[in-house]
Amino acid sequence: MKRGRKSKFQVYKENSIIKKWIAGIYVRLSVEDRNDKEESNSVSNQKQLLNEFIKNNSEIQIYDYYIDDGYSGTNSNRPDFQRLLNDVKNEKINTIIVKDLSRLGRNFIEVGNYIEQIFPFLNVRFIAVNEDIDSYLKPETVENINVSLKNLINESYSKDLSKKIKTAFETKRKNGEFVGSFAPYGYKKDEKNHNHLIIDEESAKVVKKIFDLAIEGNAVKSITHILNDKRIINPLQYKRKKQNKKCGHTIKEKVKEEIKKCWETRSVLQILNNQVYCGDLIQGKTTYSSYKNHKKIYKEKDEWIIIKNTHEAIIDRETFNKVQEILKSRKRGKRQYDKEEKSIFAGYLKCADCKMSMNKSSYKLKNGIKKNSYYCSTYKTRSKKLCTEHYIKEELLKESVLETIKLQINLCIEIDKVIQEIKQNNSSKAEKEKIQKQIEKQERELLKRKVLKKSVYEDWKLGKINQKDYQEYVQIYNIETTEIQNKLQRLKEQQKELSKDINNNWIKSYVKYKNINEITSEIMESLIDTIYVYENNKISIKFKYEDEFKKTLDLLKEKTIKKIHNN
């Protein structure tokens, strides 16, 4: 709601303006609140309190409820809080109601900024029910130092609570209790004690199979292919299956959905390296920089908390240690390539069929020259049954991409020439001024007819003319008014057409590379969105500015048709 214009939240009644209060009810419950067992802060209790407040304030209407359940108040990166702000900006609501300031957030500076700066700028009424804060009826409550003090207390409370929870988790880890949100693949949480792991028979069979295949001499990539060929779903999909979460898809996305269920080599490797399958708990690998910043920081190995024999093992220690030796020996014997520069195609190549990324493969010829080629990552690392090779050599890829880019640049240059011709042939400034004068003339004629109609009405009422003459005059003026309005509409359409300009700024991004002879990272970043690789060395390129390209062509077509029609 910008200042200086009539708000849609204003209604007129008996020559006075009445403010309409359309409210967003914001409710927040964090994990810390649950652990602290504050029943008053539960979602249902917050809603009940706020609904009672609305009942006693009939001038406020509820637009929607915005609920962030399980989100910390230390930052504003909460889905429903962001939705609330978007609805404010889109003028769907002009009132925000919370139980208390701590529900809005626990960051002293951020909450203060919203209450004192952002909400007033957006003309938003802010109400905190328990603290009797109302920025519209009681503006002094927002400016009161108590508000700042409460925000500071809330932030201090959040900091202290975070520290207590962190200490509690640390104690549980040292006692050999599992504190993760989800049990590792192969295990499930004990229903009688959620801090204890028990074997999940179905997924544990897969874990045993993975270790057996490794002992038999299968490489990690081979194990991955075997799992995928047998259509064994990966740990993430298995978890969703157990939680009854459907992964819906359309027929068009069916192949891609199959790939989502596939194992990756890193998932297999994580299982083979995970000591949890010996019956040990390894926890505390990561921490956070502060209670406000939830970015993970990885600890050194000597800082991990390792407690042995906390649960039943799936893999015996002898087998586990033997697999570790096999993995180490393969790592030592792995062929080492010289460190190479990042490929200019990194992040741009996708398989045209499964839409997954392409993997680079390097090899050397007998003369020592190094060559690169690309394969579909699904085919290469997941399963040969889910997609095909899509093999292409890098030198052929570079050649094809370069030629396609050149064609696109030449097309853009031709389009730019057409645009320049249209601009040169457009009506002069004098013609635009001429049309503007005609518009003003017709608007004066329109106003003149309104005055005449009013005048003839007064003459009839004063008895200067009879009713029949009055009706005839009115009929004439109405016909003339319609004709003037039609002329006015045509003139405004002409004016709009003359003013319509073709935005060709995006073309400059292409034209500046008109003399290229090789592909560079700069060109890729400037012009390319995605390169799709098909079988038989075929590619297609999705260029940047496709929407602008289409709009420009549509506008050129429209102008050409109108030019032919006018001629």
Sequence and secondary structure as in RCSB ss.txt:
>XXXX:A:sequence
MKRGRKSKFQVYKENSIIKKWIAGIYVRLSVEDRNDKEESNSVSNQKQLLNEFIKNNSEIQIYDYYIDDGYSGTN
SNRPDFQRLLNDVKNEKINTIIVKDLSRLGRNFIEVGNYIEQIFPFLNVRFIAVNEDIDSYLKPETVENINVSLK
NLINESYSKDLSKKIKTAFETKRKNGEFVGSFAPYGYKKDEKNHNHLIIDEESAKVVKKIFDLAIEGNAVKSITH
ILNDKRIINPLQYKRKKQNKKCGHTIKEKVKEEIKKCWETRSVLQILNNQVYCGDLIQGKTTYSSYKNHKKIYKE
KDEWIIIKNTHEAIIDRETFNKVQEILKSRKRGKRQYDKEEKSIFAGYLKCADCKMSMNKSSYKLKNGIKKNSYY
CSTYKTRSKKLCTEHYIKEELLKESVLETIKLQINLCIEIDKVIQEIKQNNSSKAEKEKIQKQIEKQERELLKRK
VLKKSVYEDWKLGKINQKDYQEYVQIYNIETTEIQNKLQRLKEQQKELSKDINNNWIKSYVKYKNINEITSEIME
SLIDTIYVYENNKISIKFKYEDEFKKTLDLLKEKTIKKIHNN
>XXXX:A:secstr
  TTS  TTEEEETTEEEE EEEEEEEEE HHHHHTT GGGSHHHHHHHHHHHHHT TTEEEEEEEEEET  SSS
S  HHHHHHHHHHHTTS SEEEESSHHHH S HHHHHHIIIIIHHHTT EEEETTTTEETTTBTHHHHSHHHHHH
HHHHHHHHHHHHHHHHHHHHHHHHTT    SS  TTEEE SS TTSEEE HHHHHHHHHHHHHHHTT  HHHHHH
HHHHTT   HHHHHHHHTT      GGGHHHHHHHTS  HHHHHHHHH GGGGT EEE  EEES SS   EEE  
GGGSEEESSSS  SS HHHHHHHHHHHHHHHHHS         TTTTTEEETTT  BEEEEEEE TTS EEEEEE
EHIIIII TTTS    EEHHHHHHHHHHHHHHHHHHHHHHHHHHHHHHHHS  HHHHHHHHHHHHHHHHHHHHHH
HHHHHHHHHHHTTSS HHHHHHHHHHHHHHHHHHHHHHHHHHHHHHHHH     TTHHHHHTTTT  S  HHHHH
HHEEEEEE STT EEEEETTHHHHHHHHHHHHHHHHHHHHH 
